């Protein structure tokens, strides 16, 4: 549905995107993650036809975005970074204009327009000019125009930026509902949004693909995968004994909240051993948890050099 093959874009000596190959199938919501300057927005602009690729190719529903741009664009809904629109128009005028441009007309078009207004709760601001709207409402208006023509592919750049938690949950539910028969790319900085709305992840740094897979697959690459964490009164002896277990790699204490985490060695199962030792030492624990892994840990691991370079600059 959405595919890139060795996609690249170069600015002078800098590769904004380099040799990027991705596939997003119907039913998949791909979270595009990466530090600032990783190439996420450049990638989405090339797929959407706003930038001409410097190398490689991008296709939407089988249509090459350079060779067959109109068909590719008809198949795509795009929410750009910053949710740009015509500020002097009212919300109703802007959405009606977007509907006409997309060929969403007649009785069916009016029904579709009403549906988008209702789903994104835009009724209170229909008569307002877009330039007077809050950031959250502007985001919702631009999201509505991206979905008006019911496209089989969607690219959403920070779709929940500026929305309150309730509105974020509504947009997540909307994305999950649309994903049944669509291919969707979502760029976000919020890792909790990945779990809420996405079923695949691609992490970029320096314009290159560093990791991809389902959220669970990536979490299994985290050092926290199969770790055991808990809260307990200070017990230096218990922590020392836990550290001596042959299947334990390390024991760490969070300096902020005091939570203790026991890390396994080479993917060992340590939950039973940890619980047994704590019982033998009569250590009272709270919030005992077997960790599935942490996406933020994987993100830092695969993009650490990009973050360090940005700080040095």
C-alpha positions as CSV (number, residue, x, y, z in Angstrom):
1,X,0.0,0.0,0.0
2,X,2.9,2.4,0.9
3,X,6.4,1.4,-0.2
4,X,9.8,3.0,-0.5
5,X,12.8,1.4,-2.2
6,X,16.3,2.7,-1.5
7,X,14.7,6.2,-1.0
8,X,17.2,9.0,-0.5
9,X,17.4,12.8,-0.3
10,X,20.6,14.8,0.0
11,X,21.1,18.4,0.9
12,X,24.7,19.4,0.0
13,X,26.9,16.9,1.9
14,X,24.1,15.8,4.3
15,X,22.0,12.8,3.7
16,X,18.6,13.8,5.1
17,X,17.3,10.3,4.1
18,X,19.6,7.5,2.9
19,X,18.8,4.1,1.3
20,X,15.4,3.8,3.1
21,X,13.3,0.8,2.2
22,X,9.9,0.4,4.0
23,X,6.6,-1.4,3.3
24,X,3.3,-0.6,5.0
25,X,0.6,-3.1,4.2
26,X,-3.2,-2.7,4.7
27,X,-4.1,-3.1,8.4
28,X,-0.7,-1.7,9.5
29,X,-0.1,1.5,11.4
30,X,3.6,2.2,11.2
31,X,5.1,4.5,13.9
32,X,7.9,6.5,12.4
33,X,10.3,7.4,15.3
34,X,13.5,9.2,15.5
35,X,15.3,12.2,17.1
36,X,14.9,15.7,15.6
37,X,16.6,15.8,12.2
38,X,16.4,12.0,11.7
39,X,14.7,12.3,8.4
40,X,11.0,11.5,9.3
41,X,9.4,14.6,7.8
42,X,11.6,14.5,4.7
43,X,10.6,10.8,4.2
44,X,6.9,11.6,4.6
45,X,7.1,14.6,2.2
46,X,8.7,12.5,-0.5
47,X,6.0,9.8,-0.2
48,X,3.3,12.5,-0.3
49,X,4.8,14.1,-3.4
50,X,5.9,17.4,-1.9
51,X,9.6,16.6,-2.3
52,X,11.1,14.9,-5.3
53,X,13.3,11.9,-4.2
54,X,17.0,12.3,-4.8
55,X,17.3,8.6,-5.3
56,X,15.2,5.5,-5.1
57,X,11.5,5.5,-5.4
58,X,8.2,5.8,-3.4
59,X,4.9,4.3,-4.3
60,X,1.4,4.7,-2.9
61,X,-1.1,1.9,-3.8
62,X,1.2,0.9,-6.7
63,X,1.5,4.4,-8.1
64,X,5.0,5.9,-8.3
65,X,4.9,9.3,-6.7
66,X,7.1,10.8,-9.5
67,X,5.9,9.0,-12.6
68,X,2.2,8.9,-11.6
69,X,1.8,11.7,-9.1
70,X,-1.9,12.4,-9.5
71,X,-3.0,8.8,-8.9
72,X,-0.6,8.5,-6.0
73,X,-2.0,11.7,-4.4
74,X,-5.6,10.6,-4.9
75,X,-4.8,7.4,-2.9
76,X,-3.3,9.3,0.0
77,X,-4.5,11.5,2.9
78,X,-1.8,13.7,4.4
79,X,-1.6,15.6,7.6
80,X,1.6,17.7,7.3
81,X,3.8,18.9,10.1
82,X,2.2,22.0,11.8
83,X,-1.2,21.3,10.2
84,X,-1.1,24.1,7.6
85,X,-4.3,25.5,6.2
86,X,-5.9,28.7,5.0
87,X,-6.2,30.8,8.1
88,X,-8.6,33.4,6.7
89,X,-11.3,30.8,5.9
90,X,-13.8,29.5,8.4
91,X,-13.6,25.8,9.3
92,X,-16.8,25.1,7.3
93,X,-15.4,27.0,4.2
94,X,-12.0,25.2,4.4
95,X,-13.5,21.7,4.6
96,X,-16.0,22.5,1.8
97,X,-13.1,23.7,-0.3
98,X,-11.0,20.6,0.5
99,X,-14.0,18.4,-0.3
100,X,-14.4,20.0,-3.8
101,X,-10.7,19.7,-4.6
102,X,-10.9,16.0,-3.7
103,X,-14.0,15.5,-5.8
104,X,-16.1,14.7,-2.7
105,X,-19.3,16.2,-3.9
106,X,-23.1,15.6,-4.1
107,X,-25.2,13.9,-1.5
108,X,-22.5,11.3,-0.7
109,X,-19.9,14.1,-0.3
110,X,-22.1,16.0,2.1
111,X,-22.6,12.9,4.2
112,X,-18.9,12.3,4.3
113,X,-18.2,15.9,5.3
114,X,-20.8,15.7,8.1
115,X,-19.2,12.4,9.2
116,X,-15.8,14.0,9.5
117,X,-17.1,17.0,11.3
118,X,-18.9,14.8,13.9
119,X,-16.0,12.3,14.3
120,X,-13.5,15.1,15.0
121,X,-16.0,17.2,17.1
122,X,-15.7,20.3,15.0
123,X,-19.3,21.5,15.3
124,X,-18.5,24.2,17.9
125,X,-16.0,26.0,15.6
126,X,-17.4,25.6,12.1
127,X,-18.1,29.3,11.8
128,X,-14.7,30.4,13.2
129,X,-11.8,31.4,11.0
130,X,-9.0,28.9,11.3
131,X,-6.5,31.6,12.3
132,X,-8.5,32.1,15.6
133,X,-8.5,28.4,16.5
134,X,-6.4,26.8,19.2
135,X,-3.6,24.5,18.2
136,X,-5.6,21.4,19.0
137,X,-8.6,22.5,16.9
138,X,-6.3,23.4,13.9
139,X,-4.8,19.9,14.1
140,X,-8.3,18.3,14.1
141,X,-9.4,20.5,11.1
142,X,-6.3,19.4,9.1
143,X,-6.9,15.8,10.1
144,X,-10.4,16.0,8.8
145,X,-9.3,17.3,5.4
146,X,-6.8,14.4,5.2
147,X,-9.5,11.9,5.6
148,X,-12.4,13.5,3.6
149,X,-11.9,11.4,0.5
150,X,-11.6,8.2,2.4
151,X,-8.1,7.3,1.2
152,X,-6.6,3.8,1.4
153,X,-3.3,5.3,2.6
154,X,-2.7,7.9,5.3
155,X,0.4,9.8,6.4
156,X,-0.1,11.6,9.7
157,X,2.7,13.9,11.0
158,X,2.2,14.4,14.8
159,X,-1.6,13.8,14.6
160,X,-2.2,14.4,18.4
161,X,0.2,17.4,18.9
162,X,-1.7,20.0,20.9
163,X,-4.6,17.8,21.8
164,X,-5.7,17.1,25.4
165,X,-5.6,13.5,26.7
166,X,-9.3,12.9,25.9
167,X,-8.9,14.1,22.4
168,X,-5.7,12.0,22.0
169,X,-7.6,8.9,23.0
170,X,-10.3,9.7,20.5
171,X,-7.7,10.2,17.7
172,X,-6.0,6.9,18.6
173,X,-9.3,5.1,18.4
174,X,-10.0,6.8,15.1
175,X,-6.6,5.6,13.7
176,X,-7.1,2.1,15.0
177,X,-10.6,2.0,13.4
178,X,-9.4,3.3,10.0
179,X,-6.4,0.8,10.0
180,X,-8.6,-2.2,9.3
181,X,-8.2,-1.8,5.5
182,X,-5.7,1.0,5.2
183,X,-2.0,1.6,5.4
184,X,-1.1,4.4,7.8
185,X,2.2,6.1,8.7
186,X,2.2,8.1,12.0
187,X,5.2,10.2,13.0
188,X,5.3,10.9,16.7
189,X,7.6,11.8,19.6
190,X,5.3,10.2,22.1
191,X,6.3,6.6,22.7
192,X,3.1,5.9,24.6
193,X,1.2,6.8,21.4
194,X,3.0,3.9,19.7
195,X,1.3,1.3,22.0
196,X,-2.0,3.2,21.8
197,X,-2.3,3.4,18.0
198,X,0.4,1.5,16.2
199,X,1.2,-2.1,15.4
200,X,4.6,-1.6,13.7
201,X,7.6,0.6,14.4
202,X,10.5,2.0,12.3
203,X,13.2,4.0,14.0
204,X,15.4,6.4,12.0
205,X,18.6,8.2,12.8
206,X,20.8,10.3,10.5
207,X,18.3,9.5,7.7
208,X,18.8,5.7,8.0
209,X,16.6,2.9,9.2
210,X,18.1,1.6,12.5
211,X,15.4,-0.8,13.7
212,X,11.9,-2.0,12.7
213,X,9.4,-4.5,13.9
214,X,6.3,-4.8,16.0
215,X,6.3,-3.0,19.4
216,X,6.7,-6.3,21.1
217,X,9.6,-7.4,18.9
218,X,11.5,-4.2,19.6
219,X,10.7,-4.4,23.3
220,X,12.4,-7.8,23.4
221,X,15.6,-6.1,22.3
222,X,15.5,-3.9,25.4
223,X,17.7,-4.8,28.4
224,X,14.6,-4.5,30.4
225,X,13.0,-7.6,28.6
226,X,12.4,-10.2,31.3
227,X,13.8,-8.0,34.0
228,X,12.1,-7.9,37.4
229,X,11.3,-4.7,39.2
230,X,9.8,-3.9,42.6
231,X,9.7,-1.5,45.5
232,X,11.0,-2.6,48.9
233,X,12.5,-1.1,52.0
234,X,16.2,-0.5,51.8
235,X,17.9,-3.9,52.0
236,X,21.6,-3.8,50.9
237,X,21.9,-7.5,51.8
238,X,19.0,-8.6,49.6
239,X,20.4,-6.5,46.6
240,X,23.8,-8.0,47.1
241,X,22.4,-11.6,47.2
242,X,20.3,-10.9,44.1
243,X,23.4,-9.7,42.3
244,X,25.1,-13.0,43.1
245,X,22.5,-15.1,41.3
246,X,24.2,-16.7,38.3
247,X,21.4,-15.8,35.9
248,X,21.4,-12.1,37.1
249,X,23.4,-9.5,35.1
250,X,22.9,-6.4,37.3
251,X,20.8,-4.9,40.1
252,X,20.0,-1.2,39.8
253,X,18.1,1.2,42.1
254,X,16.3,4.2,40.5
255,X,17.7,7.3,42.3
256,X,14.4,9.1,41.9
257,X,11.7,6.7,43.2
258,X,13.9,3.9,44.7
259,X,12.5,1.2,42.5
260,X,14.8,-1.8,42.3
261,X,15.3,-3.5,38.9
262,X,17.0,-6.9,38.5
263,X,18.3,-7.5,35.0
264,X,18.7,-11.0,33.5
265,X,21.9,-12.4,31.9
266,X,21.6,-13.4,28.3
267,X,17.8,-13.6,28.3
268,X,17.5,-15.9,31.3
269,X,14.2,-16.3,33.1
270,X,14.8,-14.9,36.6
271,X,11.4,-14.2,38.0
272,X,11.1,-17.4,40.0
273,X,14.7,-17.1,41.4
274,X,14.2,-13.5,42.4
275,X,10.8,-14.1,44.1
276,X,12.3,-17.1,46.0
277,X,15.3,-15.2,47.3
278,X,13.1,-12.3,48.4
279,X,10.9,-14.7,50.3
280,X,13.8,-16.4,51.9
281,X,15.2,-13.0,53.1
282,X,11.7,-12.0,54.3
283,X,11.8,-8.8,52.2
284,X,8.4,-7.2,51.9
285,X,7.9,-5.9,48.3
286,X,5.4,-3.8,46.5
287,X,4.5,-3.6,42.8
288,X,6.5,-6.7,41.8
289,X,6.6,-6.7,38.0
290,X,8.0,-8.8,35.2
291,X,9.1,-6.3,32.6
292,X,8.2,-6.9,28.9
293,X,10.8,-4.5,27.8
294,X,10.9,-0.7,27.2
295,X,10.6,1.0,23.8
296,X,12.3,4.1,25.1
297,X,15.3,2.0,26.1
298,X,15.6,0.6,22.5
299,X,15.1,4.1,21.1
300,X,18.0,5.4,23.1
301,X,20.1,2.4,22.2
302,X,19.7,2.7,18.4
303,X,19.7,6.5,18.2
304,X,22.3,7.3,20.9
305,X,25.0,8.5,18.4
306,X,22.5,10.8,16.7
307,X,21.4,12.3,20.1
308,X,25.1,12.8,21.1
309,X,25.9,14.4,17.8
310,X,23.0,16.8,18.1
311,X,24.1,17.8,21.7
312,X,27.7,18.4,20.5
313,X,26.4,20.7,17.8
